[in-house]
Amino acid sequence: MSTSTADTDAGALDLTRSEQWVLHHAMLQELEAAAAADESEPWWAIAVLEQVEADGALALTCFEAWRVTRSLRSYAADAPDRDSTAAEAVAERLSTAYESPPLATT
């Protein structure tokens, strides 16, 4: 069985304060949804929160970028316009900076 890792990161992305806030809020929603569903906390959301709270820059693996992009796009669908714009901007930057979604390993 062969495995491949998707730990190729695109370097740190600097975020505006507005982008940091929206990203932080979207990750908190992921944690709250997991708690409400009695599921374990998504490790990738915790990793992103720690980065945003530490310095506001974002350095992710391909998998983390893919999950965060999905989360931000979901969040943007129901967010106020100012938040939706920031969420879509970060999602687009992540989509551009990182490779395709990771392949499943068997």
PAZAPA-4460 file (N, C-alpha, C; in steps of 0.05 Angstrom, whole numbers, plus 32768, in hexadecimal, padded with zeros to 4 digits):
% residues 106
    n_x    n_y    n_z   ca_x   ca_y   ca_z    c_x    c_y    c_z   seq   type   mol
   8011   7FE9   8000   8000   8000   8000   8012   8019   8000     1      M     A
   800B   802B   7FEF   801B   8043   7FEC   800B   805B   7FF7     2      S     A
   8018   806C   8005   800B   8084   800F   801A   809C   8005     3      T     A
   800C   80B2   8002   8019   80CB   7FFC   800F   80E0   800F     4      S     A
   801F   80F2   8016   8017   8107   8028   8011   8120   8018     5      T     A
   7FFF   8130   8022   7FF8   8149   8015   8001   8160   8026     6      A     A
   8019   815E   8032   8023   8172   8044   8032   8188   8035     7      D     A
   802D   818B   801C   803A   81A1   800D   802C   81BB   8015     8      T     A
   803A   81CD   8021   802C   81E6   8028   8036   81FB   8015     9      D     A
   8026   8210   8012   802C   8225   7FFF   8039   823D   800D    10      A     A
   8043   8239   8025   804E   824F   8034   8038   825D   8043    11      G     A
   8040   8270   8053   802C   827E   8064   801D   8292   8054    12      A     A
   8003   8293   8058   7FF2   82A8   804C   7FED   82BD   8062    13      L     A
   7FF2   82D6   805C   7FEC   82EB   806F   7FCF   82F3   806B    14      D     A
   7FC1   82F6   8081   7FA5   82FC   8080   7F9F   8318   808C    15      L     A
   7F8B   8326   8081   7F83   833F   808D   7F74   8339   80A7    16      T     A
   7F70   834D   80B7   7F61   8349   80D0   7F45   833E   80CB    17      R     A
   7F38   8348   80B6   7F1E   833F   80AF   7F1E   8321   80A7    18      S     A
   7F32   831A   8097   7F35   82FE   808F   7F3B   82EC   80A7    19      E     A
   7F4C   82F6   80B9   7F52   82E6   80D1   7F38   82E2   80E1    20      Q     A
   7F28   82F6   80E5   7F10   82F4   80F5   7EFD   82E0   80E8    21      W     A
   7EF9   82E2   80CE   7EE6   82D0   80C0   7EF1   82B3   80C2    22      V     A
   7F0A   82AF   80BE   7F16   8294   80BF   7F13   8289   80DC    23      L     A
   7F18   8299   80EF   7F16   8291   810B   7EF9   8289   8111    24      H     A
   7EE6   829A   8108   7ECA   8294   810D   7EC1   827A   80FF    25      H     A
   7ECA   8276   80E6   7EC2   825E   80D8   7ECD   8245   80E5    26      A     A
   7EE6   8247   80F0   7EF1   8230   80FE   7EE3   822A   8118    27      M     A
   7EDB   823F   8126   7ECB   823B   813F   7EB1   822E   8138    28      L     A
   7EA4   8235   8122   7E8C   8228   811A   7E90   820A   8115    29      Q     A
   7EA7   8203   8109   7EAD   81E7   8104   7EAF   81D8   811F    30      E     A
   7EBC   81E4   8133   7EBF   81D8   814D   7EA4   81D5   815B    31      L     A
   7E94   81EA   8159   7E79   81E9   8165   7E67   81D4   8158    32      E     A
   7E69   81D1   813E   7E59   81BD   812F   7E62   81A1   8138    33      A     A
   7E7B   819D   813B   7E85   8183   8143   7E7B   817D   815F    34      A     A
   7E7C   8190   8171   7E73   818C   818C   7E55   8187   818D    35      A     A
   7E46   8195   817D   7E29   8191   817C   7E22   8175   8171    36      A     A
   7E32   816B   815F   7E2E   8150   8154   7E3B   813A   8164    37      A     A
   7E46   8142   817B   7E54   812F   818C   7E6B   8120   817E    38      D     A
   7E79   8130   816D   7E90   8125   815E   7EAA   8131   8169    39      E     A
   7EC0   8124   8163   7ED9   812F   816C   7EDF   8149   815D    40      S     A
   7EEE   815A   816A   7EF5   8174   815E   7F06   8170   8145    41      E     A
   7F00   817E   8130   7F11   817C   8118   7F2D   8188   811D    42      P     A
   7F41   8177   811C   7F5C   8180   8123   7F66   8197   8111    43      W     A
   7F5D   8197   80F8   7F66   81AC   80E5   7F5A   81C7   80ED    44      W     A
   7F42   81C8   80F8   7F36   81E1   8101   7F45   81EC   8119    45      A     A
   7F4E   81DA   812B   7F5D   81E3   8142   7F78   81EE   8139    46      I     A
   7F85   81E0   8126   7F9F   81E9   811C   7F9D   8205   810F    47      A     A
   7F88   820A   8101   7F84   8224   80F4   7F7F   8239   8109    48      V     A
   7F6E   8233   811D   7F69   8246   8133   7F83   824E   8141    49      L     A
   7F94   823A   8146   7FAD   8240   8154   7FBF   8252   8143    50      E     A
   7FBF   824E   8129   7FCF   8260   8118   7FC4   827C   8118    51      Q     A
   7FAB   827F   8114   7F9E   8299   8113   7FA2   82A8   812D    52      V     A
   7F9E   829A   8143   7FA1   82A7   815D   7FBE   82AE   8163    53      E     A
   7FD1   829F   8158   7FED   82A4   815D   7FF8   82BC   814E    54      A     A
   7FF3   82BD   8134   7FFF   82D3   8124   7FEF   82DB   810C    55      D     A
   7FD9   82CE   8107   7FC9   82D7   80F0   7FD1   82CD   80D5    56      G     A
   7FE9   82C0   80D4   7FF1   82B4   80BA   7FE7   8298   80B9    57      A     A
   7FE6   828D   80A1   7FDA   8272   809D   7FED   8262   808C    58      L     A
   7FF7   824C   8098   8008   8239   8089   7FFB   821E   808D    59      A     A
   7FF0   8213   8078   7FE0   81FB   8079   7FEC   81E5   8068    60      L     A
   7FE4   81CC   806E   7FE9   81B6   805C   7FD4   81B8   8046    61      T     A
   7FD7   81A8   8032   7FC3   81A7   801C   7FA8   819F   8027    62      C     A
   7FA8   818A   8038   7F8E   8181   8043   7F81   8197   8054    63      F     A
   7F90   81A4   8065   7F85   81B9   8076   7F7A   81CF   8064    64      E     A
   7F88   81D7   8050   7F7F   81EC   803E   7F65   81E4   8030    65      A     A
   7F63   81CB   8028   7F4A   81C1   801C   7F33   81C2   802F    66      W     A
   7F37   81B9   8048   7F21   81B9   805C   7F19   81D6   8063    67      R     A
   7F2D   81E7   8066   7F27   8203   806E   7F18   8211   8057    68      V     A
   7F20   820C   803E   7F12   8217   8027   7EF5   820F   8027    69      T     A
   7EF0   81F5   802B   7ED4   81EB   802C   7EC5   81F9   8043    70      R     A
   7ED1   81FB   8059   7EC4   8207   8070   7EBE   8225   806B    71      S     A
   7ED1   8233   8060   7ECD   8250   805B   7EB7   8254   8046    72      L     A
   7EB6   8243   8032   7EA1   8246   801D   7E86   8240   8029    73      R     A
   7E84   822D   803B   7E6B   8226   8048   7E63   823E   805A    74      S     A
   7E76   8248   8069   7E71   825F   807B   7E67   8277   806B    75      Y     A
   7E74   827C   8054   7E6E   8294   8044   7E51   8293   8039    76      A     A
   7E46   827C   8036   7E2B   8279   802B   7E16   8286   803D    77      A     A
   7E1B   8286   8057   7E07   8291   806A   7E11   82A9   8079    78      D     A
   7E28   82B3   8073   7E34   82C9   8082   7E2B   82E4   8078    79      A     A
   7E2D   82F9   8089   7E28   8314   807F   7E3B   831A   8068    80      P     A
   7E34   832D   8057   7E44   8334   803F   7E61   8339   8045    81      D     A
   7E67   8349   805A   7E83   8350   8060   7E93   8337   8068    82      R     A
   7E86   8324   8076   7E94   830C   807D   7E95   82F9   8066    83      D     A
   7E80   82F8   8056   7E80   82E6   803F   7E96   82EE   802B    84      S     A
   7E9A   8307   8027   7EAF   8311   8014   7ECA   8308   801E    85      T     A
   7ED0   830C   8038   7EEA   8304   8044   7EED   82E6   8043    86      A     A
   7ED8   82D7   8049   7EDA   82B9   8048   7EE0   82AF   802C    87      A     A
   7ED2   82BA   8019   7ED7   82B2   7FFD   7EF3   82BA   7FF3    88      E     A
   7EFC   82D1   7FFC   7F17   82DA   7FF5   7F2D   82C6   7FFF    89      A     A
   7F2A   82BE   8018   7F3D   82AC   8024   7F3B   8290   8016    90      V     A
   7F22   8287   8012   7F1E   826D   8004   7F2B   826E   7FE9    91      A     A
   7F28   8283   7FDA   7F34   8285   7FBF   7F52   8285   7FC1    92      E     A
   7F5D   8294   7FD4   7F7B   8294   7FD7   7F85   8279   7FDE    93      R     A
   7F77   826A   7FEE   7F7F   824F   7FF5   7F7D   823C   7FDD    94      L     A
   7F68   823F   7FCE   7F65   822E   7FB6   7F7B   8233   7FA2    95      S     A
   7F83   824C   7FA0   7F98   8253   7F8D   7FB4   824A   7F97    96      T     A
   7FB8   824C   7FB1   7FD3   8247   7FBC   7FD9   822A   7FC0    97      A     A
   7FC4   821A   7FC4   7FC9   81FD   7FCA   7FC0   81EC   7FB4    98      Y     A
   7FCA   81D3   7FB4   7FC3   81BF   7FA0   7FA6   81B7   7FA2    99      E     A
   7F9E   81A5   7F91   7F83   819A   7F91   7F7E   818B   7FAB   100      S     A
   7F65   8185   7FB1   7F5F   8175   7FC9   7F71   815C   7FCA   101      P     A
   7F78   8153   7FE2   7F88   813C   7FE5   7F7A   8123   7FDB   102      P     A
   7F8A   8111   7FD0   7F7F   80F7   7FC8   7F7C   80E5   7FDF   103      L     A
   7F67   80D5   7FDF   7F64   80C1   7FF4   7F79   80AB   7FF1   104      A     A
   7F82   80A1   8007   7F95   808B   8006   7F87   8071   800C   105      T     A
   7F8F   805C   8000   7F82   8043   8005   7F95   802F   8012   106      T     A
***
